[in-house]
């Protein structure tokens, strides 16, 4: 059974290159330097978020309900997903550079604001009693920063 290709080296974190492709039908093998594509570089969590985005047809409120997260958290994660894919729509991500390029201090500040907004959302849900302390702590750990 074939496994999903990984795009990041588990040792150093560098980008892996696909160097061989094989056809199971006719046994043709191609060797070279092939790009895995932007979607293969997503983490499992980012891919799950993308699937949720597609299921909800881009409705962040629906994603909020499906994922059990606050709207600011969902929005911050979608914006981070866009950056990871290199799809920085100016209106949606406010000129943040893609993850594959070094960030400048303005990008770092915006990312910190996104995390702060997501954290506030978690704490607001906790204060309203929408989630318990254990769930809030888990969400805060996921947000990092």
C-alpha positions in Angstrom: 0.0 0.0 0.0 1.5 3.3 -1.0 2.1 6.0 1.6 1.5 9.7 1.3 4.7 11.6 0.2 6.2 13.9 2.7 7.7 17.2 1.6 9.8 18.1 4.7 12.9 16.2 5.8 12.2 14.6 9.2 15.9 15.1 10.2 16.7 18.7 9.3 13.3 20.2 8.3 14.5 21.0 4.8 12.4 20.6 1.7 12.5 17.1 0.2 12.7 16.6 -3.6 10.9 13.8 -5.5 13.6 12.3 -7.8 11.8 9.2 -9.2 8.3 8.5 -10.6 7.1 5.1 -11.4 4.1 3.9 -13.4 2.5 0.8 -11.8 0.7 0.0 -15.0 3.5 -0.2 -17.5 6.6 -0.1 -15.2 7.9 3.1 -16.8 10.3 5.0 -14.4 11.2 8.7 -14.7 14.1 10.2 -12.9 14.7 13.9 -12.3 13.8 16.7 -9.9 10.1 17.0 -9.5 8.1 19.4 -7.4 5.6 17.8 -4.9 3.3 20.7 -5.2 2.1 23.2 -2.6 -0.6 20.9 -1.1 1.9 18.2 -0.2 3.8 20.7 2.0 0.8 21.2 4.3 0.8 19.6 7.7 -2.0 17.2 8.6 -3.7 19.9 10.6 -3.5 22.4 7.7 -4.9 19.8 5.3 -7.8 19.0 7.7 -8.5 22.8 7.8 -8.5 22.9 4.0 -11.0 20.0 3.9 -13.2 21.8 6.4 -13.0 25.0 4.3 -14.1 23.1 1.2 -16.9 21.2 3.0 -18.3 24.5 4.3 -17.8 26.2 0.9 -15.6 28.8 2.5 -18.1 29.8 5.2 -16.0 30.6 8.2 -19.0 30.7 10.5 -19.8 27.1 9.4 -16.2 26.1 10.0 -16.4 27.7 13.5 -19.3 25.3 14.3 -17.7 22.3 12.6 -14.3 22.7 14.3 -15.6 24.0 17.6 -13.3 27.0 17.4 -13.9 30.7 17.8 -14.3 32.8 14.7 -11.0 34.6 15.3 -9.2 31.3 15.6 -10.7 29.9 12.4 -9.9 33.2 10.6 -6.3 33.1 11.8 -5.8 29.5 10.8 -7.3 30.1 7.4 -5.0 33.1 6.9 -2.0 30.9 8.0 -3.1 28.3 5.5 -3.2 30.8 2.7 0.3 31.9 3.6 1.5 28.3 3.7 0.1 27.8 0.2 1.6 31.0 -1.1 -1.9 32.4 -1.9 -1.7 35.7 -0.1 -4.8 37.5 -1.2 -4.1 41.1 -0.3 -7.5 41.6 1.3 -7.5 38.3 3.2 -4.0 38.1 4.5 -3.1 41.8 4.5 0.2 41.5 2.5 1.8 38.8 4.6 4.5 36.9 2.8 4.2 33.2 2.1 5.7 30.8 4.7 8.4 29.7 2.2 10.0 33.2 2.2 11.7 34.8 5.2 9.3 37.1 7.1 10.0 40.7 7.7 9.2 42.4 11.0 5.8 43.6 9.7 4.9 40.0 8.9 6.0 38.8 12.3 3.9 41.6 13.9 0.8 40.6 11.9 1.3 36.9 12.7 1.5 37.8 16.4 -1.7 39.8 16.1 -3.4 36.8 14.5 -2.3 34.5 17.4 -3.3 37.1 20.0 -6.8 37.5 18.4 -7.2 33.7 18.3 -6.1 33.4 22.0 -8.7 36.1 22.9 -11.3 34.2 21.1 -10.5 31.0 23.1 -10.5 33.0 26.4 -13.9 34.6 25.5 -15.4 31.2 24.8 -14.0 29.9 28.1 -15.5 32.9 30.0 -18.9 32.4 28.3 -18.8 28.7 29.3 -18.8 27.5 25.7 -15.8 25.3 26.4 -14.1 23.9 29.5 -10.7 24.8 30.9 -9.1 21.6 29.5 -10.3 22.4 25.9 -9.2 26.0 26.2 -5.8 24.9 27.4 -5.5 22.5 24.5 -6.5 25.2 22.0 -4.0 27.7 23.5 -1.2 25.1 23.2 -2.2 24.5 19.6 -1.9 28.2 18.8 1.6 28.4 20.3 3.3 31.7 20.0 
